[in-house]
Amino acid sequence: MGDVLIDACGWVALIDGSFNIDLALSQIIGPPHFILIDLVLEELEDIEASRPRGKKLMLDLLLQRSTLIEYSTMHTDDALLEVASERKIPILTIDSNLKRRALEVGLGIVEVTQGKNIRLVNGL
């Protein structure tokens, strides 16, 4: 199974890109299993609350398919980098600062590009 750590903006991009999540991720990491930290879940819930009814983020699906990790309160990006490093898994994100930081410490990222492409970029 291909574990991938979820960042809020990465999940939003995946949903807004109308990807077949299983197919898109299976092609690059194997059958996906999501790792979700509570800090990111809170961000996603806030984002979803401000979206129109027809543009929901499929949080029920995400929760069903995820291992939820409670994390001490810290900056979300710092927590994501720590969890990804401990578990040696890539982060699904489109955040340029988080991508840069992850790659600098040798972590992989899964990114949505041009709205319809998804790719794995390995750390340095």
PyMOL commands that place a pseudoatom at each C-alpha (Angstrom):
pseudoatom trace, name=CA, resn=MET, resi=1, chain=A, elem=C, hetatm=0, pos=[0.000, 0.000, 0.000]
pseudoatom trace, name=CA, resn=GLY, resi=2, chain=A, elem=C, hetatm=0, pos=[1.235, 3.493, -0.795]
pseudoatom trace, name=CA, resn=ASP, resi=3, chain=A, elem=C, hetatm=0, pos=[1.037, 5.714, 2.239]
pseudoatom trace, name=CA, resn=VAL, resi=4, chain=A, elem=C, hetatm=0, pos=[0.779, 9.413, 1.504]
pseudoatom trace, name=CA, resn=LEU, resi=5, chain=A, elem=C, hetatm=0, pos=[0.522, 12.266, 3.982]
pseudoatom trace, name=CA, resn=ILE, resi=6, chain=A, elem=C, hetatm=0, pos=[-2.254, 14.737, 3.191]
pseudoatom trace, name=CA, resn=ASP, resi=7, chain=A, elem=C, hetatm=0, pos=[-1.809, 18.513, 3.178]
pseudoatom trace, name=CA, resn=ALA, resi=8, chain=A, elem=C, hetatm=0, pos=[-5.019, 20.547, 2.932]
pseudoatom trace, name=CA, resn=CYS, resi=9, chain=A, elem=C, hetatm=0, pos=[-4.168, 22.331, -0.316]
pseudoatom trace, name=CA, resn=GLY, resi=10, chain=A, elem=C, hetatm=0, pos=[-3.078, 19.059, -1.927]
pseudoatom trace, name=CA, resn=TRP, resi=11, chain=A, elem=C, hetatm=0, pos=[-6.395, 17.374, -1.075]
pseudoatom trace, name=CA, resn=VAL, resi=12, chain=A, elem=C, hetatm=0, pos=[-8.361, 20.383, -2.369]
pseudoatom trace, name=CA, resn=ALA, resi=13, chain=A, elem=C, hetatm=0, pos=[-6.389, 20.299, -5.650]
pseudoatom trace, name=CA, resn=LEU, resi=14, chain=A, elem=C, hetatm=0, pos=[-6.990, 16.554, -5.997]
pseudoatom trace, name=CA, resn=ILE, resi=15, chain=A, elem=C, hetatm=0, pos=[-10.746, 16.971, -5.480]
pseudoatom trace, name=CA, resn=ASP, resi=16, chain=A, elem=C, hetatm=0, pos=[-11.055, 20.106, -7.625]
pseudoatom trace, name=CA, resn=GLY, resi=17, chain=A, elem=C, hetatm=0, pos=[-9.122, 18.369, -10.417]
pseudoatom trace, name=CA, resn=SER, resi=18, chain=A, elem=C, hetatm=0, pos=[-11.868, 15.703, -10.511]
pseudoatom trace, name=CA, resn=PHE, resi=19, chain=A, elem=C, hetatm=0, pos=[-9.330, 12.907, -10.325]
pseudoatom trace, name=CA, resn=ASN, resi=20, chain=A, elem=C, hetatm=0, pos=[-10.250, 9.277, -9.935]
pseudoatom trace, name=CA, resn=ILE, resi=21, chain=A, elem=C, hetatm=0, pos=[-8.286, 9.213, -6.688]
pseudoatom trace, name=CA, resn=ASP, resi=22, chain=A, elem=C, hetatm=0, pos=[-7.551, 5.487, -6.653]
pseudoatom trace, name=CA, resn=LEU, resi=23, chain=A, elem=C, hetatm=0, pos=[-6.443, 5.348, -10.275]
pseudoatom trace, name=CA, resn=ALA, resi=24, chain=A, elem=C, hetatm=0, pos=[-4.373, 8.540, -10.191]
pseudoatom trace, name=CA, resn=LEU, resi=25, chain=A, elem=C, hetatm=0, pos=[-2.469, 7.661, -7.023]
pseudoatom trace, name=CA, resn=SER, resi=26, chain=A, elem=C, hetatm=0, pos=[-2.171, 3.911, -7.715]
pseudoatom trace, name=CA, resn=GLN, resi=27, chain=A, elem=C, hetatm=0, pos=[-0.183, 4.685, -10.838]
pseudoatom trace, name=CA, resn=ILE, resi=28, chain=A, elem=C, hetatm=0, pos=[2.520, 6.479, -8.858]
pseudoatom trace, name=CA, resn=ILE, resi=29, chain=A, elem=C, hetatm=0, pos=[2.513, 5.092, -5.291]
pseudoatom trace, name=CA, resn=GLY, resi=30, chain=A, elem=C, hetatm=0, pos=[0.444, 1.909, -5.427]
pseudoatom trace, name=CA, resn=PRO, resi=31, chain=A, elem=C, hetatm=0, pos=[-2.968, 1.490, -3.794]
pseudoatom trace, name=CA, resn=PRO, resi=32, chain=A, elem=C, hetatm=0, pos=[-3.266, 4.663, -1.720]
pseudoatom trace, name=CA, resn=HIS, resi=33, chain=A, elem=C, hetatm=0, pos=[-3.647, 4.841, 2.035]
pseudoatom trace, name=CA, resn=PHE, resi=34, chain=A, elem=C, hetatm=0, pos=[-3.872, 8.312, 3.498]
pseudoatom trace, name=CA, resn=ILE, resi=35, chain=A, elem=C, hetatm=0, pos=[-2.207, 9.584, 6.633]
pseudoatom trace, name=CA, resn=LEU, resi=36, chain=A, elem=C, hetatm=0, pos=[-4.043, 12.606, 8.010]
pseudoatom trace, name=CA, resn=ILE, resi=37, chain=A, elem=C, hetatm=0, pos=[-3.042, 14.739, 10.953]
pseudoatom trace, name=CA, resn=ASP, resi=38, chain=A, elem=C, hetatm=0, pos=[-5.748, 16.438, 12.988]
pseudoatom trace, name=CA, resn=LEU, resi=39, chain=A, elem=C, hetatm=0, pos=[-4.324, 19.894, 12.211]
pseudoatom trace, name=CA, resn=VAL, resi=40, chain=A, elem=C, hetatm=0, pos=[-4.915, 19.310, 8.490]
pseudoatom trace, name=CA, resn=LEU, resi=41, chain=A, elem=C, hetatm=0, pos=[-8.394, 17.909, 9.124]
pseudoatom trace, name=CA, resn=GLU, resi=42, chain=A, elem=C, hetatm=0, pos=[-9.285, 21.128, 10.955]
pseudoatom trace, name=CA, resn=GLU, resi=43, chain=A, elem=C, hetatm=0, pos=[-8.034, 23.184, 7.992]
pseudoatom trace, name=CA, resn=LEU, resi=44, chain=A, elem=C, hetatm=0, pos=[-10.054, 21.062, 5.568]
pseudoatom trace, name=CA, resn=GLU, resi=45, chain=A, elem=C, hetatm=0, pos=[-13.206, 21.403, 7.667]
pseudoatom trace, name=CA, resn=ASP, resi=46, chain=A, elem=C, hetatm=0, pos=[-12.783, 25.199, 7.658]
pseudoatom trace, name=CA, resn=ILE, resi=47, chain=A, elem=C, hetatm=0, pos=[-12.245, 25.238, 3.885]
pseudoatom trace, name=CA, resn=GLU, resi=48, chain=A, elem=C, hetatm=0, pos=[-15.250, 22.986, 3.261]
pseudoatom trace, name=CA, resn=ALA, resi=49, chain=A, elem=C, hetatm=0, pos=[-17.506, 25.172, 5.421]
pseudoatom trace, name=CA, resn=SER, resi=50, chain=A, elem=C, hetatm=0, pos=[-16.806, 28.133, 3.133]
pseudoatom trace, name=CA, resn=ARG, resi=51, chain=A, elem=C, hetatm=0, pos=[-17.383, 26.270, -0.159]
pseudoatom trace, name=CA, resn=PRO, resi=52, chain=A, elem=C, hetatm=0, pos=[-20.654, 26.090, -2.101]
pseudoatom trace, name=CA, resn=ARG, resi=53, chain=A, elem=C, hetatm=0, pos=[-22.805, 23.011, -1.477]
pseudoatom trace, name=CA, resn=GLY, resi=54, chain=A, elem=C, hetatm=0, pos=[-21.878, 21.372, -4.808]
pseudoatom trace, name=CA, resn=LYS, resi=55, chain=A, elem=C, hetatm=0, pos=[-18.121, 21.751, -4.199]
pseudoatom trace, name=CA, resn=LYS, resi=56, chain=A, elem=C, hetatm=0, pos=[-17.632, 19.604, -1.106]
pseudoatom trace, name=CA, resn=LEU, resi=57, chain=A, elem=C, hetatm=0, pos=[-14.238, 18.059, -0.351]
pseudoatom trace, name=CA, resn=MET, resi=58, chain=A, elem=C, hetatm=0, pos=[-15.281, 14.417, 0.158]
pseudoatom trace, name=CA, resn=LEU, resi=59, chain=A, elem=C, hetatm=0, pos=[-14.051, 14.497, 3.750]
pseudoatom trace, name=CA, resn=ASP, resi=60, chain=A, elem=C, hetatm=0, pos=[-16.101, 11.378, 4.593]
pseudoatom trace, name=CA, resn=LEU, resi=61, chain=A, elem=C, hetatm=0, pos=[-14.117, 9.437, 1.989]
pseudoatom trace, name=CA, resn=LEU, resi=62, chain=A, elem=C, hetatm=0, pos=[-10.845, 10.878, 3.252]
pseudoatom trace, name=CA, resn=LEU, resi=63, chain=A, elem=C, hetatm=0, pos=[-11.642, 9.890, 6.842]
pseudoatom trace, name=CA, resn=GLN, resi=64, chain=A, elem=C, hetatm=0, pos=[-12.717, 6.375, 5.836]
pseudoatom trace, name=CA, resn=ARG, resi=65, chain=A, elem=C, hetatm=0, pos=[-9.474, 5.820, 3.955]
pseudoatom trace, name=CA, resn=SER, resi=66, chain=A, elem=C, hetatm=0, pos=[-7.109, 7.501, 6.409]
pseudoatom trace, name=CA, resn=THR, resi=67, chain=A, elem=C, hetatm=0, pos=[-5.173, 6.822, 9.533]
pseudoatom trace, name=CA, resn=LEU, resi=68, chain=A, elem=C, hetatm=0, pos=[-5.836, 9.905, 11.665]
pseudoatom trace, name=CA, resn=ILE, resi=69, chain=A, elem=C, hetatm=0, pos=[-2.954, 11.101, 13.819]
pseudoatom trace, name=CA, resn=GLU, resi=70, chain=A, elem=C, hetatm=0, pos=[-3.385, 13.542, 16.675]
pseudoatom trace, name=CA, resn=TYR, resi=71, chain=A, elem=C, hetatm=0, pos=[-0.496, 15.949, 16.789]
pseudoatom trace, name=CA, resn=SER, resi=72, chain=A, elem=C, hetatm=0, pos=[0.644, 18.529, 19.277]
pseudoatom trace, name=CA, resn=THR, resi=73, chain=A, elem=C, hetatm=0, pos=[-0.250, 22.057, 18.336]
pseudoatom trace, name=CA, resn=MET, resi=74, chain=A, elem=C, hetatm=0, pos=[2.476, 23.475, 16.117]
pseudoatom trace, name=CA, resn=HIS, resi=75, chain=A, elem=C, hetatm=0, pos=[2.626, 25.002, 12.676]
pseudoatom trace, name=CA, resn=THR, resi=76, chain=A, elem=C, hetatm=0, pos=[0.931, 22.569, 10.297]
pseudoatom trace, name=CA, resn=ASP, resi=77, chain=A, elem=C, hetatm=0, pos=[3.837, 22.502, 7.832]
pseudoatom trace, name=CA, resn=ASP, resi=78, chain=A, elem=C, hetatm=0, pos=[6.287, 21.644, 10.622]
pseudoatom trace, name=CA, resn=ALA, resi=79, chain=A, elem=C, hetatm=0, pos=[4.012, 18.810, 11.768]
pseudoatom trace, name=CA, resn=LEU, resi=80, chain=A, elem=C, hetatm=0, pos=[3.673, 17.492, 8.208]
pseudoatom trace, name=CA, resn=LEU, resi=81, chain=A, elem=C, hetatm=0, pos=[7.440, 17.473, 7.719]
pseudoatom trace, name=CA, resn=GLU, resi=82, chain=A, elem=C, hetatm=0, pos=[7.966, 15.703, 11.036]
pseudoatom trace, name=CA, resn=VAL, resi=83, chain=A, elem=C, hetatm=0, pos=[5.389, 12.971, 10.316]
pseudoatom trace, name=CA, resn=ALA, resi=84, chain=A, elem=C, hetatm=0, pos=[6.612, 12.467, 6.734]
pseudoatom trace, name=CA, resn=SER, resi=85, chain=A, elem=C, hetatm=0, pos=[10.185, 12.161, 7.972]
pseudoatom trace, name=CA, resn=GLU, resi=86, chain=A, elem=C, hetatm=0, pos=[9.297, 9.708, 10.755]
pseudoatom trace, name=CA, resn=ARG, resi=87, chain=A, elem=C, hetatm=0, pos=[7.229, 7.500, 8.434]
pseudoatom trace, name=CA, resn=LYS, resi=88, chain=A, elem=C, hetatm=0, pos=[9.372, 8.038, 5.329]
pseudoatom trace, name=CA, resn=ILE, resi=89, chain=A, elem=C, hetatm=0, pos=[6.342, 8.872, 3.186]
pseudoatom trace, name=CA, resn=PRO, resi=90, chain=A, elem=C, hetatm=0, pos=[5.612, 11.570, 0.590]
pseudoatom trace, name=CA, resn=ILE, resi=91, chain=A, elem=C, hetatm=0, pos=[3.366, 14.571, 1.219]
pseudoatom trace, name=CA, resn=LEU, resi=92, chain=A, elem=C, hetatm=0, pos=[0.457, 15.387, -1.109]
pseudoatom trace, name=CA, resn=THR, resi=93, chain=A, elem=C, hetatm=0, pos=[0.741, 19.163, -1.498]
pseudoatom trace, name=CA, resn=ILE, resi=94, chain=A, elem=C, hetatm=0, pos=[0.744, 22.042, -3.946]
pseudoatom trace, name=CA, resn=ASP, resi=95, chain=A, elem=C, hetatm=0, pos=[2.148, 24.506, -1.398]
pseudoatom trace, name=CA, resn=SER, resi=96, chain=A, elem=C, hetatm=0, pos=[5.410, 25.791, -2.910]
pseudoatom trace, name=CA, resn=ASN, resi=97, chain=A, elem=C, hetatm=0, pos=[7.040, 26.550, 0.447]
pseudoatom trace, name=CA, resn=LEU, resi=98, chain=A, elem=C, hetatm=0, pos=[6.169, 23.125, 1.875]
pseudoatom trace, name=CA, resn=LYS, resi=99, chain=A, elem=C, hetatm=0, pos=[7.392, 21.431, -1.321]
pseudoatom trace, name=CA, resn=ARG, resi=100, chain=A, elem=C, hetatm=0, pos=[10.708, 23.305, -1.113]
pseudoatom trace, name=CA, resn=ARG, resi=101, chain=A, elem=C, hetatm=0, pos=[11.189, 22.429, 2.553]
pseudoatom trace, name=CA, resn=ALA, resi=102, chain=A, elem=C, hetatm=0, pos=[10.304, 18.764, 1.973]
pseudoatom trace, name=CA, resn=LEU, resi=103, chain=A, elem=C, hetatm=0, pos=[12.669, 18.396, -0.954]
pseudoatom trace, name=CA, resn=GLU, resi=104, chain=A, elem=C, hetatm=0, pos=[15.498, 20.133, 0.939]
pseudoatom trace, name=CA, resn=VAL, resi=105, chain=A, elem=C, hetatm=0, pos=[15.367, 17.443, 3.636]
pseudoatom trace, name=CA, resn=GLY, resi=106, chain=A, elem=C, hetatm=0, pos=[15.039, 14.576, 1.170]
pseudoatom trace, name=CA, resn=LEU, resi=107, chain=A, elem=C, hetatm=0, pos=[11.298, 13.918, 1.435]
pseudoatom trace, name=CA, resn=GLY, resi=108, chain=A, elem=C, hetatm=0, pos=[9.139, 13.089, -1.559]
pseudoatom trace, name=CA, resn=ILE, resi=109, chain=A, elem=C, hetatm=0, pos=[6.089, 15.030, -2.602]
pseudoatom trace, name=CA, resn=VAL, resi=110, chain=A, elem=C, hetatm=0, pos=[3.035, 14.120, -4.620]
pseudoatom trace, name=CA, resn=GLU, resi=111, chain=A, elem=C, hetatm=0, pos=[1.846, 17.181, -6.487]
pseudoatom trace, name=CA, resn=VAL, resi=112, chain=A, elem=C, hetatm=0, pos=[-1.062, 18.100, -8.713]
pseudoatom trace, name=CA, resn=THR, resi=113, chain=A, elem=C, hetatm=0, pos=[0.206, 20.063, -11.704]
pseudoatom trace, name=CA, resn=GLN, resi=114, chain=A, elem=C, hetatm=0, pos=[-1.677, 22.001, -14.352]
pseudoatom trace, name=CA, resn=GLY, resi=115, chain=A, elem=C, hetatm=0, pos=[-4.926, 20.913, -12.700]
pseudoatom trace, name=CA, resn=LYS, resi=116, chain=A, elem=C, hetatm=0, pos=[-5.041, 17.513, -14.411]
pseudoatom trace, name=CA, resn=ASN, resi=117, chain=A, elem=C, hetatm=0, pos=[-1.674, 15.842, -13.828]
pseudoatom trace, name=CA, resn=ILE, resi=118, chain=A, elem=C, hetatm=0, pos=[-0.299, 14.239, -10.712]
pseudoatom trace, name=CA, resn=ARG, resi=119, chain=A, elem=C, hetatm=0, pos=[3.307, 13.231, -10.122]
pseudoatom trace, name=CA, resn=LEU, resi=120, chain=A, elem=C, hetatm=0, pos=[5.728, 12.038, -7.472]
pseudoatom trace, name=CA, resn=VAL, resi=121, chain=A, elem=C, hetatm=0, pos=[8.868, 14.108, -6.979]
pseudoatom trace, name=CA, resn=ASN, resi=122, chain=A, elem=C, hetatm=0, pos=[11.510, 12.471, -4.813]
pseudoatom trace, name=CA, resn=GLY, resi=123, chain=A, elem=C, hetatm=0, pos=[13.648, 14.419, -2.374]
pseudoatom trace, name=CA, resn=LEU, resi=124, chain=A, elem=C, hetatm=0, pos=[17.232, 15.410, -3.113]
for i in range(1, 124): cmd.bond("trace and resi %d" % i, "trace and resi %d" % (i + 1))
show_as sticks, trace
zoom trace
